[in-house]
Amino acid sequence: MSSSTAVRAAVGITVTGTASDGEEAVEACARLRPDVLLMDIRMPRRDGLWALVELGRRSLLGPGRSRVLMLTTFDLDAYVDDALAAGASGFLLKNSSYEELTGAVRAAVAGHSALSPAVTQRIIEGHLRGRRRPSDQDLARLRDLTEREIDVLRLIRDGLSNAEIAERLVVSLHTVSTHVSRVLTKTGCQSRAQAAVLARNTLT
């Protein structure tokens, strides 16, 4: 079953449009304003990474706008890093199961990160290897965060949901939602996944 067929078959998910390349995907997103885009990395003319960057440039990504799940047959580190750094909410392999794919769409709508198990393992291994040293630019993005917001950012990095963060910090779910929103705004991140990458590269 293809990705589009799986999504069309899912209860409660409606496909509002399709595109054959990156430029069409950007224009379709600007016109249709979908909750979630399933974006193939490899497409004719302009690829998915170009489209993702362009969506961010046009302020079409993030909370209250569209979220992007990147699809590929390749789980290469460079693709993962580039996609998440550009604001993707998740990264899935095309051979992901029906449950993984539809679950990722629903997670993205809810504002959560969605990564296939294979990709998640790559990120964890990369973090343990200390693949990147924090840049001055990345560190500067944390400058305005409060101590509590830093705590929230660490828990986002660790993959906790808002409910789990609320339980860990012994605060209300509404308070956590407020903290997460402020973390994204202050750091310039367009998704929890992007915030998790920033945290992975900057926080101990």
Buried (B, 14 or more C-beta within 10 A) or exposed (E): EEBEEBBEEBEEBEEEEEBEBBBBBBBBBEEEEBBBBBBBBEBEEBBBBBBBBBBBEEEBBBBEBBBBBBBBEEBEEEBBBBBBBBBBBBBBBBEBEBEBBBBBBBBBBEBBBBBBEBBBEBBEEBBEEEEBEBEEEBEEBBEEBEEBBBBBBBBBBEBBBBEEBBEBBEBEEEBBBBBBEBBBEBBEBBBBBBBBBBBBBBBE
